[in-house]
């Protein structure tokens, strides 16, 4: 009977947590749906805004009357749905983040709440910065690269020829014109916006890992060469196949990586200050060996670590026994 009561008592908090999670999820989904409806109501204006880079590029290349098309009856509708999904999530993110915070906060200490809340605010801000950078800088460069292969002045010549009774503007050859589809052109813009928005989350992710003790400034410095290779691979995958946009993404993301190292080092200094106040370490001591990057020094520091000292002592004992055995 006692065991049954203990099981019931242990199950009660779990049921309460699940009920709380269900409530937070329902509110988040409702906010997401409302955001979709709001964005869909202004979907045409949002689509025009997202197509501004390609419009400006077409005008710069000689097309004074840019035209986009769709080839299926449902294509334009589902294009607006896609825009509404992305826009709805962006509008609902403050509510979703708040619901996440209300669910997680009761299980955190006061200092942990103060540490987590700034990241919850910084994450959407950095995403918006990345999205704006992609829309204003990267997408126009990508459109210029792709449309640069098309002879847009011949598009105008072909159109004028058609108005003159269908007479061809050229006596030989084929006019190559750009008749862009709305959904395919929008794919490039949305992919760039999402990719850069996520890449701009790098400082938030690494700083949170530093707070949790999963990353250190020393380790991030040692991983620079691997980070360069990884960033180059990401740049090659998410950007058009031209050197300019890939180089821009690499410079931006690597700059964010260096900023992350600085932020993690700042977190480590704050932990040192707290440890000194509690008397855990001395005034000239640190919980982190930030300036030392040599592997030999890594081994020395591990040997001095109380948690690793026993391991090194066992190795020395085994070596001594082996020498005695040979003797």
NUKEVO-128878 format. One line per field, with one value per residue (C-alpha): x, y, z. Coordinates in Angstrom, 1 decimal. Example, Ala and Ser with C-alpha at 12.3 -4.5 7.8 and 13.67 -1.06 7.14 Angstrom:
<atoms>
x	c(12.3,13.7)
y	c(-4.5,-1.1)
z	c(7.8,7.1)
</atoms>
This chain:
<atoms>
x	c(0.0,2.9,4.6,1.4,1.1,4.8,4.2,1.1,3.0,5.9,3.5,1.6,4.4,4.9,1.2,1.3,4.4,2.7,-0.5,1.7,3.5,0.2,-1.0,2.2,2.1,-1.6,-0.9,2.2,0.2,-2.6,-0.1,1.4,-2.0,-2.9,0.5,-0.2,-3.6,-2.2,0.7,-1.7,-3.9,-1.0,0.6,0.7,2.6,5.0,5.6,6.3,8.8,10.6,10.8,12.4,16.0,15.1,13.0,15.9,18.3,16.0,15.6,19.4,19.9,17.7,14.2,12.0,8.9,9.8,7.2,6.9,4.6,3.1,2.2,-0.3,-3.6,-2.7,0.9,0.3,-2.0,0.6,3.3,1.4,0.9,4.7,5.2,2.5,4.2,7.5,6.0,3.6,6.5,8.4,5.3,4.6,8.1,7.8,4.8,6.5,9.6,7.6,5.7,9.0,10.4,7.3,7.7,11.4,11.8,10.2,13.0,15.8,17.6,17.4,20.9,20.1,17.0,19.0,21.5,19.0,16.7,19.1,19.7,16.0,15.9,19.0,18.0,15.2,17.2,20.1,17.8,16.2,19.7,20.7,17.5,17.9,21.5,20.5,17.6,19.5,23.0,23.3,20.1,20.8,24.2,22.8,20.2,22.9,25.0,22.2,20.5,23.8,23.8,20.5,20.4,17.7,18.0,17.1,14.0,12.9,13.8,11.7,8.7,8.9,9.2,6.1,4.2,5.2,3.1,5.3,8.4,11.6,14.0,16.9,17.5,19.2,19.7,17.3,16.4,17.0,14.7,14.0,10.4,10.7,8.3,7.2,7.7,11.2,12.4,11.0,12.9,16.2,15.1,13.6,16.5,18.9,16.9,16.5,20.2,21.6,19.1,20.3,23.9,23.5,22.5,26.1,27.0,23.9,24.6,28.2,27.7,25.0,27.4,30.0,27.5,26.7,30.4,30.2,32.5,35.5,37.3,40.5,38.7,37.1,40.5,42.0,39.1,39.7,41.1,38.2,35.7,37.2,36.6,33.1,32.1,33.5,31.4,28.3,28.9,29.3,26.0,23.6,24.8,24.8,27.8,29.7,32.7,31.3,28.3,30.3,33.1,30.6,29.0,32.4,33.5,30.3,30.0,33.7,33.4,30.5,32.7,35.4,32.8,31.6,35.1,35.1,31.7,32.7,35.9,33.7,31.5,34.5,35.8,32.4,32.6,36.1,34.8,32.0,34.4,36.7,33.8,32.9,36.5,36.8,39.9,42.5,42.8,45.5,43.9,41.4,39.0,40.0,43.4,42.5,45.9,47.6,47.0,49.9,49.2,52.0,50.6,47.2,48.8,50.4,47.2,45.3,48.0,47.4,43.6,42.4,40.0,42.8,45.6,44.5,44.7,48.2,49.3,48.0,50.0,53.2,52.6,52.1,55.3,57.3,56.0,57.0,60.5,60.8,59.5,62.2,64.9)
y	c(0.0,2.3,1.6,2.4,5.7,6.5,5.7,8.0,10.8,10.6,10.5,13.6,16.1,14.5,14.8,18.4,19.1,17.4,19.5,22.7,21.7,21.1,24.5,26.2,24.3,25.2,28.9,28.8,27.1,29.6,32.5,30.8,30.5,34.1,35.1,33.1,34.8,38.2,37.6,36.1,39.1,41.2,38.4,40.4,43.3,40.9,39.1,42.4,43.3,39.9,40.3,43.8,42.5,40.7,43.6,46.1,43.7,43.3,47.1,47.5,45.1,46.9,45.6,48.7,46.5,43.5,40.7,37.5,34.6,31.5,28.4,26.6,27.8,27.0,28.2,31.8,30.7,28.2,30.8,33.1,30.2,29.6,33.3,33.2,30.3,32.0,35.4,33.8,32.2,35.4,37.3,34.6,34.0,36.5,34.6,31.2,32.4,33.7,30.4,28.5,30.8,30.3,26.6,26.4,29.3,27.5,24.9,27.4,29.2,33.0,33.4,30.9,32.9,36.1,34.3,32.7,35.7,37.9,35.1,34.7,38.4,38.3,35.4,37.0,40.2,38.4,36.4,39.7,41.1,38.1,38.1,41.9,41.3,38.5,40.5,43.8,42.5,38.9,38.3,41.3,39.9,36.5,37.8,39.8,36.7,34.5,37.1,38.3,35.3,36.4,39.0,41.1,43.9,41.2,40.6,44.2,43.8,40.7,42.3,45.3,42.9,41.1,44.4,45.2,42.4,39.6,40.6,39.2,41.7,39.5,38.0,35.0,33.2,32.8,35.4,34.1,35.9,35.6,34.8,34.2,32.0,33.5,30.4,29.6,33.1,33.3,30.1,31.8,34.7,32.6,30.2,33.0,34.7,31.5,30.5,33.8,34.2,30.8,31.6,34.7,32.5,31.3,33.8,32.8,29.1,29.2,31.6,29.4,26.5,28.5,29.3,25.6,24.6,22.8,25.2,27.3,30.2,28.2,25.3,27.6,29.2,25.7,24.9,27.9,25.9,23.4,26.3,27.9,24.6,24.2,27.8,27.4,24.2,26.0,29.0,26.6,24.9,27.8,30.4,30.6,29.2,32.5,33.6,37.0,35.7,32.8,35.1,37.5,34.6,33.3,36.7,37.4,34.0,33.8,37.3,36.0,33.1,35.4,37.5,34.2,33.6,37.0,36.4,33.0,34.5,37.2,34.5,32.7,36.0,36.4,32.9,33.6,36.7,34.7,32.0,34.5,36.0,32.6,31.9,28.9,30.3,32.9,36.4,35.4,32.1,31.3,28.4,28.6,28.6,31.0,32.1,28.7,26.8,24.3,20.6,20.0,22.6,20.9,17.7,19.7,21.4,18.1,16.7,19.6,19.2,17.4,15.3,14.1,13.8,10.3,9.2,10.5,9.0,5.6,5.9,6.8,3.8,1.4,2.7,2.2,-1.3,-2.1,-0.9,-3.0,-6.0,-5.6,-5.3)
z	c(0.0,0.8,-2.5,-4.4,-2.6,-3.4,-7.1,-7.1,-5.5,-7.9,-10.9,-9.8,-10.6,-14.0,-14.9,-13.7,-15.9,-18.9,-18.4,-18.1,-21.3,-23.1,-22.1,-23.3,-26.6,-27.2,-26.6,-28.9,-31.7,-31.4,-31.6,-34.7,-36.3,-35.6,-37.1,-40.2,-40.6,-40.2,-42.6,-45.2,-45.0,-46.2,-48.3,-51.5,-49.9,-48.2,-51.5,-53.3,-50.5,-50.8,-54.6,-54.4,-54.9,-58.1,-59.3,-58.8,-60.5,-63.6,-63.9,-63.5,-66.3,-68.7,-68.1,-67.4,-66.8,-64.6,-64.8,-62.8,-63.6,-62.2,-64.3,-62.1,-60.8,-57.2,-57.4,-56.3,-53.4,-52.0,-52.4,-50.1,-47.7,-47.6,-46.9,-44.2,-42.5,-42.2,-41.3,-38.9,-37.0,-36.9,-35.5,-33.0,-31.8,-28.9,-27.6,-28.3,-26.5,-23.6,-23.2,-23.3,-20.7,-18.4,-18.7,-18.0,-15.5,-12.5,-12.6,-12.7,-9.9,-9.7,-11.2,-13.9,-14.9,-15.1,-17.3,-19.6,-20.2,-22.2,-24.7,-25.2,-26.1,-28.2,-30.3,-32.3,-32.6,-34.2,-36.4,-37.7,-38.3,-40.3,-42.3,-43.0,-44.1,-46.4,-48.0,-48.4,-49.3,-50.2,-52.2,-54.6,-55.2,-55.9,-58.3,-60.1,-60.5,-61.8,-64.0,-65.3,-67.7,-69.2,-72.0,-70.6,-73.2,-75.8,-73.7,-74.4,-78.1,-78.3,-76.7,-79.0,-82.0,-80.9,-80.7,-84.3,-85.7,-84.5,-86.5,-85.0,-83.6,-84.7,-88.2,-86.7,-83.5,-80.5,-78.0,-74.5,-72.1,-68.4,-67.5,-63.8,-61.8,-58.5,-56.3,-57.8,-57.4,-53.9,-52.9,-53.2,-51.0,-48.3,-48.2,-47.8,-45.1,-43.1,-43.6,-42.5,-39.7,-38.3,-38.8,-36.8,-33.9,-33.5,-30.7,-28.7,-29.1,-28.2,-25.3,-23.8,-24.1,-22.3,-19.6,-19.2,-19.2,-22.5,-24.4,-23.4,-25.0,-25.0,-26.8,-29.4,-30.1,-30.6,-33.0,-35.3,-38.2,-38.1,-37.8,-40.9,-42.9,-41.5,-42.3,-45.8,-46.3,-45.0,-47.3,-50.3,-49.4,-48.6,-51.1,-54.9,-56.7,-56.9,-54.9,-53.8,-51.8,-50.4,-49.2,-47.6,-45.7,-44.6,-43.4,-41.5,-39.8,-39.0,-37.4,-35.3,-34.3,-33.0,-31.2,-29.6,-28.3,-26.7,-25.2,-23.8,-22.3,-20.7,-19.2,-17.8,-16.2,-14.6,-13.2,-11.9,-10.1,-8.5,-7.5,-5.8,-3.9,-2.6,-1.7,-4.0,-5.7,-4.9,-6.3,-8.8,-9.7,-12.4,-13.1,-16.8,-18.4,-21.2,-22.6,-22.8,-26.1,-26.1,-25.8,-23.4,-21.1,-21.4,-20.0,-17.2,-16.3,-16.3,-14.0,-11.6,-11.7,-8.6,-10.7,-13.0,-10.3,-9.3,-13.0,-13.4,-10.0,-11.2,-14.4,-12.5,-10.1,-13.1,-14.7,-11.4,-11.0,-14.6,-14.0,-10.8,-12.6,-15.3,-12.6)
</atoms>
